[in-house]
Amino acid sequence: MTRPITAGVDGTEESLAALAWAAREAVRRDRPLRVVHVWRFQSHEAVAAADRDTQDGWVRGATAEAVRTVTERHPELTVSVDVVEGHAVESLVAAAADAELLVLGSRGHGAVVGFLLGSVGQQVIAAAARPVVLVRAGDRATTEASGRDVVVGQQGGPQDSAAVLRFAFETAAARRATLRAVRAWTLPPVFAYSPGSMKLLDDAGGLEPYEKKALAEALAPWRERFPDVPVTEHIEMGSAGQVLLSLADRAQLMVVGRRAHHTAVGARIGSVAHGVLHHAPCPVAVVPHD
């Protein structure tokens, strides 16, 4: 089965940017595009005079207009449209399950007006079995053609980051872009309080050679599988979120992994993914670990 690139739309400027991004990615990967608009019947006074069929017509008309723009720009693209009345999170998670990736709009950025993590967006990201890409309203195709890197964060051992690296290499290959693989590291707390441990660390040449080796080992099978993808290995001391964000302005796409944590108040994604989603100006792909 050929999985489509699926875009969730709702008529907002950011969702239309997500649709445009998804269409370009579908063309690059030679995949069909699926457009999903999830809506719920509105009974408040502003639309009280409109019955369910009328509101459904409004939604379908707006969706058709958005899709028309995409098909005019990419006449070779195969496009399907699903207008669904129902629960947004459940419907989008279900759509993601059948997709190569799900693309959603993201509102602004920054600590105050960042993507609405904790609402529909976070729940979809935390529950989706496939990668989810968040796109901001100001995203433009020219950014992808500017020679910027696809940036991917790598943590842990080769198996821990296999899904994230696979997605990043596939994306860089489709875009003919350089992949910048980033591994951030910090001193374990014991070294900060133990002069003896610091001496052992110095005698061993420091942690940086270990981190370089770990990154190289994680990348090795993917460099072999994608020999035409140029790779820059980036090792830097600091928190993973801060190091990745320092590179975001020169990235055409940021790729991070996630393990969802389920708490009494709902699903939570990891701190690195959370921080990058809030602050990175470029599109961000969140990839579930295998």
Disulfide bonds with the S-S distance in Angstrom:
none
